[in-house]
């Protein structure tokens, strides 16, 4: 299982392949800490610097971006 961070324009959240979802956070760094804590508690793998941005208005933004 792998843990990563999903990001919208204003909120970030740690998410795992096992179905676990962390609390929505204002700061990316706090979501990364949540991801690493979950990985340590469950022996899952954190995915380093991967951040998935969930684009709410992809037509306006012109597609999804990486942070």
Rosetta constraint file for C-alpha pairs under 8 A:
AtomPair CA 1 CA 16 HARMONIC 6.89 0.50
AtomPair CA 1 CA 17 HARMONIC 5.41 0.50
AtomPair CA 1 CA 18 HARMONIC 6.27 0.50
AtomPair CA 1 CA 44 HARMONIC 5.17 0.50
AtomPair CA 1 CA 45 HARMONIC 6.23 0.50
AtomPair CA 2 CA 16 HARMONIC 5.66 0.50
AtomPair CA 2 CA 17 HARMONIC 5.64 0.50
AtomPair CA 2 CA 18 HARMONIC 7.97 0.50
AtomPair CA 2 CA 39 HARMONIC 7.92 0.50
AtomPair CA 2 CA 44 HARMONIC 5.75 0.50
AtomPair CA 2 CA 45 HARMONIC 4.76 0.50
AtomPair CA 2 CA 46 HARMONIC 5.70 0.50
AtomPair CA 2 CA 47 HARMONIC 6.32 0.50
AtomPair CA 3 CA 14 HARMONIC 6.88 0.50
AtomPair CA 3 CA 15 HARMONIC 5.64 0.50
AtomPair CA 3 CA 16 HARMONIC 4.18 0.50
AtomPair CA 3 CA 17 HARMONIC 6.55 0.50
AtomPair CA 3 CA 35 HARMONIC 5.88 0.50
AtomPair CA 3 CA 36 HARMONIC 7.78 0.50
AtomPair CA 3 CA 38 HARMONIC 7.82 0.50
AtomPair CA 3 CA 39 HARMONIC 6.70 0.50
AtomPair CA 3 CA 44 HARMONIC 6.93 0.50
AtomPair CA 3 CA 45 HARMONIC 6.06 0.50
AtomPair CA 3 CA 46 HARMONIC 4.74 0.50
AtomPair CA 3 CA 47 HARMONIC 5.93 0.50
AtomPair CA 4 CA 14 HARMONIC 5.65 0.50
AtomPair CA 4 CA 15 HARMONIC 5.48 0.50
AtomPair CA 4 CA 16 HARMONIC 6.32 0.50
AtomPair CA 4 CA 32 HARMONIC 7.75 0.50
AtomPair CA 4 CA 35 HARMONIC 6.46 0.50
AtomPair CA 4 CA 46 HARMONIC 6.30 0.50
AtomPair CA 4 CA 47 HARMONIC 5.56 0.50
AtomPair CA 4 CA 48 HARMONIC 7.61 0.50
AtomPair CA 4 CA 50 HARMONIC 6.19 0.50
AtomPair CA 4 CA 51 HARMONIC 6.55 0.50
AtomPair CA 4 CA 52 HARMONIC 7.87 0.50
AtomPair CA 5 CA 12 HARMONIC 6.70 0.50
AtomPair CA 5 CA 13 HARMONIC 5.47 0.50
AtomPair CA 5 CA 14 HARMONIC 4.30 0.50
AtomPair CA 5 CA 15 HARMONIC 5.88 0.50
AtomPair CA 5 CA 28 HARMONIC 7.98 0.50
AtomPair CA 5 CA 31 HARMONIC 6.63 0.50
AtomPair CA 5 CA 32 HARMONIC 6.58 0.50
AtomPair CA 5 CA 35 HARMONIC 7.18 0.50
AtomPair CA 5 CA 50 HARMONIC 6.81 0.50
AtomPair CA 5 CA 51 HARMONIC 5.02 0.50
AtomPair CA 5 CA 52 HARMONIC 6.30 0.50
AtomPair CA 6 CA 12 HARMONIC 5.71 0.50
AtomPair CA 6 CA 13 HARMONIC 5.30 0.50
AtomPair CA 6 CA 14 HARMONIC 6.23 0.50
AtomPair CA 6 CA 15 HARMONIC 6.81 0.50
AtomPair CA 6 CA 51 HARMONIC 5.64 0.50
AtomPair CA 6 CA 52 HARMONIC 4.54 0.50
AtomPair CA 6 CA 53 HARMONIC 5.66 0.50
AtomPair CA 6 CA 54 HARMONIC 6.76 0.50
AtomPair CA 7 CA 11 HARMONIC 5.91 0.50
AtomPair CA 7 CA 12 HARMONIC 4.30 0.50
AtomPair CA 7 CA 13 HARMONIC 6.41 0.50
AtomPair CA 7 CA 28 HARMONIC 7.93 0.50
AtomPair CA 7 CA 51 HARMONIC 6.71 0.50
AtomPair CA 7 CA 52 HARMONIC 5.82 0.50
AtomPair CA 7 CA 53 HARMONIC 4.42 0.50
AtomPair CA 7 CA 54 HARMONIC 5.87 0.50
AtomPair CA 8 CA 12 HARMONIC 6.23 0.50
AtomPair CA 8 CA 53 HARMONIC 5.52 0.50
AtomPair CA 8 CA 54 HARMONIC 5.13 0.50
AtomPair CA 8 CA 55 HARMONIC 6.41 0.50
AtomPair CA 8 CA 56 HARMONIC 7.52 0.50
AtomPair CA 9 CA 53 HARMONIC 7.90 0.50
AtomPair CA 9 CA 55 HARMONIC 7.74 0.50
AtomPair CA 10 CA 26 HARMONIC 6.46 0.50
AtomPair CA 11 CA 24 HARMONIC 6.00 0.50
AtomPair CA 11 CA 25 HARMONIC 5.46 0.50
AtomPair CA 11 CA 26 HARMONIC 5.05 0.50
AtomPair CA 11 CA 27 HARMONIC 7.32 0.50
AtomPair CA 11 CA 28 HARMONIC 7.95 0.50
AtomPair CA 12 CA 24 HARMONIC 5.63 0.50
AtomPair CA 12 CA 25 HARMONIC 5.14 0.50
AtomPair CA 12 CA 26 HARMONIC 6.25 0.50
AtomPair CA 12 CA 27 HARMONIC 6.72 0.50
AtomPair CA 12 CA 28 HARMONIC 5.68 0.50
AtomPair CA 12 CA 31 HARMONIC 6.14 0.50
AtomPair CA 13 CA 21 HARMONIC 7.09 0.50
AtomPair CA 13 CA 22 HARMONIC 5.68 0.50
AtomPair CA 13 CA 23 HARMONIC 6.08 0.50
AtomPair CA 13 CA 24 HARMONIC 4.78 0.50
AtomPair CA 13 CA 25 HARMONIC 6.08 0.50
AtomPair CA 13 CA 28 HARMONIC 7.83 0.50
AtomPair CA 13 CA 31 HARMONIC 5.35 0.50
AtomPair CA 14 CA 21 HARMONIC 5.94 0.50
AtomPair CA 14 CA 22 HARMONIC 4.97 0.50
AtomPair CA 14 CA 23 HARMONIC 7.40 0.50
AtomPair CA 14 CA 24 HARMONIC 7.87 0.50
AtomPair CA 14 CA 31 HARMONIC 5.33 0.50
AtomPair CA 14 CA 32 HARMONIC 6.59 0.50
AtomPair CA 14 CA 34 HARMONIC 6.23 0.50
AtomPair CA 14 CA 35 HARMONIC 5.11 0.50
AtomPair CA 15 CA 19 HARMONIC 7.26 0.50
AtomPair CA 15 CA 20 HARMONIC 5.93 0.50
AtomPair CA 15 CA 21 HARMONIC 4.54 0.50
AtomPair CA 15 CA 22 HARMONIC 6.18 0.50
AtomPair CA 15 CA 35 HARMONIC 7.11 0.50
AtomPair CA 16 CA 20 HARMONIC 5.24 0.50
AtomPair CA 16 CA 21 HARMONIC 6.43 0.50
AtomPair CA 16 CA 35 HARMONIC 7.89 0.50
AtomPair CA 22 CA 31 HARMONIC 7.50 0.50
AtomPair CA 22 CA 34 HARMONIC 6.60 0.50
AtomPair CA 22 CA 35 HARMONIC 7.54 0.50
AtomPair CA 23 CA 31 HARMONIC 7.83 0.50
AtomPair CA 24 CA 31 HARMONIC 7.56 0.50
AtomPair CA 25 CA 30 HARMONIC 6.71 0.50
AtomPair CA 25 CA 31 HARMONIC 6.11 0.50
AtomPair CA 26 CA 30 HARMONIC 7.96 0.50
AtomPair CA 27 CA 31 HARMONIC 6.79 0.50
AtomPair CA 28 CA 32 HARMONIC 6.25 0.50
AtomPair CA 29 CA 33 HARMONIC 6.31 0.50
AtomPair CA 30 CA 34 HARMONIC 6.32 0.50
AtomPair CA 31 CA 35 HARMONIC 6.25 0.50
AtomPair CA 32 CA 36 HARMONIC 6.27 0.50
AtomPair CA 33 CA 37 HARMONIC 6.09 0.50
AtomPair CA 34 CA 38 HARMONIC 6.19 0.50
AtomPair CA 35 CA 39 HARMONIC 6.15 0.50
AtomPair CA 35 CA 46 HARMONIC 6.65 0.50
AtomPair CA 36 CA 40 HARMONIC 6.08 0.50
AtomPair CA 36 CA 46 HARMONIC 6.09 0.50
AtomPair CA 37 CA 41 HARMONIC 6.16 0.50
AtomPair CA 38 CA 42 HARMONIC 6.10 0.50
AtomPair CA 38 CA 44 HARMONIC 7.52 0.50
AtomPair CA 39 CA 43 HARMONIC 5.39 0.50
AtomPair CA 39 CA 44 HARMONIC 4.50 0.50
AtomPair CA 39 CA 45 HARMONIC 5.69 0.50
AtomPair CA 39 CA 46 HARMONIC 5.97 0.50
AtomPair CA 40 CA 44 HARMONIC 6.93 0.50
AtomPair CA 51 CA 66 HARMONIC 6.50 0.50
AtomPair CA 51 CA 67 HARMONIC 6.40 0.50
AtomPair CA 52 CA 66 HARMONIC 6.52 0.50
AtomPair CA 52 CA 67 HARMONIC 7.89 0.50
AtomPair CA 53 CA 64 HARMONIC 6.42 0.50
AtomPair CA 53 CA 65 HARMONIC 6.27 0.50
AtomPair CA 53 CA 66 HARMONIC 6.24 0.50
AtomPair CA 53 CA 67 HARMONIC 7.35 0.50
AtomPair CA 54 CA 64 HARMONIC 7.00 0.50
AtomPair CA 55 CA 61 HARMONIC 7.70 0.50
AtomPair CA 55 CA 63 HARMONIC 7.30 0.50
AtomPair CA 55 CA 64 HARMONIC 5.69 0.50
AtomPair CA 57 CA 61 HARMONIC 6.28 0.50
AtomPair CA 58 CA 62 HARMONIC 5.55 0.50
AtomPair CA 58 CA 63 HARMONIC 4.80 0.50
AtomPair CA 58 CA 64 HARMONIC 6.45 0.50
AtomPair CA 59 CA 63 HARMONIC 6.56 0.50
